[in-house]
Amino acid sequence: MGKKELRVAFLLALRSLQRGSRSSVILTILIIGMCFTNMIFLPGLFNGIGQSITKQVVDYEIGNVLVSPKSGERYISDMDATLDLINGMPGVERATPHFSKGATLTYRKRVLGATVRAIRPNDEKLISPLYTKMVAGSYLGDADTGEVIIGKPLAGDASVKEKDEFQASLGGVRVGDSITMDYGNGYVKDYRVKGIFYTGWYQSDTAVYVSYTDMALADPRAADNAEYITVKIKPGYSEKFVKDELQQYGVSEKVQTTADLLEKSMGRALQSFAIINMVSLIVGIIITTVVLFIVITIKTINSRRQIGILKAIGVDKEVIMHNYGFQVVIMSVLGILFGLVLTLLMAAYLAAHPIVTPEWSATLYLTPWDLVQNSLILFAASLVAGYVPAYQVSREDIQSAMRA
Amino acid sequence: MIQISDLTKIYRMGTVEVRALDGVTLDIAKGEFVGIMGASGSGKTTLLHMLGLLDDPTKGKINIEGTDVLALSDYEKTMFRLYKLGYVFQDYALVPDLTVMENVSLPAMLRKDRSEEQIRKDSDFVLERIGLLDRCDHLPRELSGGQQQRVSIARAIVNKPDILFADEPCANLDTENSRMVLDLFHDINEEMKQTIVMVSHEDWHKEYFHRIVRLKDGKVVSDGTNPSAH
């Protein structure tokens, strides 16, 4: 197949698309575009949910690497020594301890159980964006005692009646208000609400944060114990590298990366997502293949006599086959471009208006590789769908084709 | 130029055999304008299809310019048609999505020995010759039947084929347009010394043919020069 033959095949294809049935061409391009969007939207959304959950977990729960007590122990007992060791490791941005305790919160007539999380506020700033999520008041300081920050859903809204609340709250706590916290160990204390935050991560938003100093008053074990230590890594380092470093250089506690933990907690969900993604991909490919197969089959059947004539005047069957091949290529490329535009518009819309739930907020998460991969898969499927009928009809003998 | 010997074509429809051609033997010399005439079903078109390499005979030989064309492969036959033969169909058979110029240029574009410039020059020349150069950007549907048939002729001669086959080219035309087309064939034959083999069942067309071969039931029943030709 030489350059001249390809040029003629391309000319025939181009003219057929330009001057043939425009509505059929436009419809085919729209269908390919929508199939592309269908192939990429659901997986992109699931990836977005996964990314959102991962980010929230990293930001508000465990950082990049979690150091937790050895098996059979409840706390990391030599907390400061462990923190010094971890903070001195290459690749570690900062490590900070966490200590959680359940408490009963009382505000006016509302009584509610909640988790109280003890943090070192200044270190926490290097690990979590919590301090940027204050919607009222201000963030905690290291030396703060008698002050707390609480999540907005937990603080509640005074304008919503208790029976109408989506989730139980303290009914409208404001900055400066006092709430009573009973830790269940006989330690009861009134705290002033210093700030109210909203992260969008349910576990954080339904918690109360106090300084480590304050927690040590409520539970003396917090003075030199951590329930777990969260570690933020420096840019350019991998979680795995830091985990290996920590284990190699003497951190005897249990060390897990975010990926390790998510694999355990969300492995099944991710597997389900992967299955749904695969089904969506296969359905998209089948629809596109069938549509293009039908379109090209109809085109070739309607053009059988013309195909016979072309062969009769000396046009080789390869040229005729590539003519339909090029038509499919052009329609596929335009369809995929249309699908890309549609997908990117939806991605932009969802970036501006994420799907928000109490647990997570998701956008469409697409990597360039996802777009390239799906484009190539759809393109390959289109080629098969177009070339099969084109191959069949181009091999028909002239007489049969011309009699059609 | 063309030697046909014992050419036979049998169509089988179930258990019934139809002999469309029955042992046709014929020689056609270079530069002849041969009319193949006969009633409907006499085998004229079948013979033309065999000569144009559009169909294979059941038996017999066709030799064109020293080439045993029936021994050629499928691809070689395609190339033979492209380089050596021109074909004009009864229903014009133009590609509806191509302009007049593109239709005419199409066979030339596939030839390896034609440059872009040469293709354009040749196409302009034949379109000028048929009087439709000013319509070169029109689509076939924008032309009359007679004009479409002239474009079909231009497409057939653009590659300067050795032989031009025409299968009842005037069947869909009125007398005026038919005469215009036949005059064109006549001029091409005269000026370019083009060998033309044309099928027709219209008796008045014979005035254009140098030689008339009459078929009946797939057999040659008469073959002779036409003294009353133009």
HADDOCK unambig.tbl for C-alpha pairs under 7 A between the chains (distance, minus, plus):
assign (segid A and resid 4 and name CA) (segid B and resid 109 and name CA) 6.80 0.50 0.50
assign (segid A and resid 4 and name CA) (segid B and resid 110 and name CA) 5.91 0.50 0.50
assign (segid A and resid 5 and name CA) (segid B and resid 110 and name CA) 5.98 0.50 0.50
assign (segid A and resid 8 and name CA) (segid B and resid 109 and name CA) 6.97 0.50 0.50
assign (segid A and resid 15 and name CA) (segid B and resid 97 and name CA) 5.67 0.50 0.50
assign (segid A and resid 15 and name CA) (segid B and resid 98 and name CA) 6.41 0.50 0.50
assign (segid A and resid 16 and name CA) (segid B and resid 97 and name CA) 5.64 0.50 0.50
assign (segid A and resid 19 and name CA) (segid B and resid 97 and name CA) 5.44 0.50 0.50
assign (segid A and resid 20 and name CA) (segid B and resid 97 and name CA) 6.52 0.50 0.50
assign (segid A and resid 306 and name CA) (segid B and resid 95 and name CA) 6.94 0.50 0.50
assign (segid A and resid 309 and name CA) (segid B and resid 93 and name CA) 6.54 0.50 0.50
assign (segid A and resid 311 and name CA) (segid B and resid 78 and name CA) 7.00 0.50 0.50
assign (segid A and resid 312 and name CA) (segid B and resid 54 and name CA) 6.33 0.50 0.50
assign (segid A and resid 313 and name CA) (segid B and resid 81 and name CA) 6.36 0.50 0.50
assign (segid A and resid 313 and name CA) (segid B and resid 82 and name CA) 6.18 0.50 0.50
assign (segid A and resid 313 and name CA) (segid B and resid 86 and name CA) 6.84 0.50 0.50
assign (segid A and resid 313 and name CA) (segid B and resid 87 and name CA) 6.47 0.50 0.50
assign (segid A and resid 313 and name CA) (segid B and resid 107 and name CA) 6.88 0.50 0.50
assign (segid A and resid 314 and name CA) (segid B and resid 78 and name CA) 4.97 0.50 0.50
assign (segid A and resid 314 and name CA) (segid B and resid 79 and name CA) 6.12 0.50 0.50
assign (segid A and resid 314 and name CA) (segid B and resid 81 and name CA) 5.10 0.50 0.50
assign (segid A and resid 314 and name CA) (segid B and resid 82 and name CA) 4.12 0.50 0.50
assign (segid A and resid 314 and name CA) (segid B and resid 107 and name CA) 6.73 0.50 0.50
assign (segid A and resid 315 and name CA) (segid B and resid 78 and name CA) 6.81 0.50 0.50
assign (segid A and resid 316 and name CA) (segid B and resid 78 and name CA) 6.12 0.50 0.50
assign (segid A and resid 398 and name CA) (segid B and resid 54 and name CA) 5.99 0.50 0.50
assign (segid A and resid 399 and name CA) (segid B and resid 54 and name CA) 6.58 0.50 0.50
assign (segid A and resid 399 and name CA) (segid B and resid 55 and name CA) 6.42 0.50 0.50
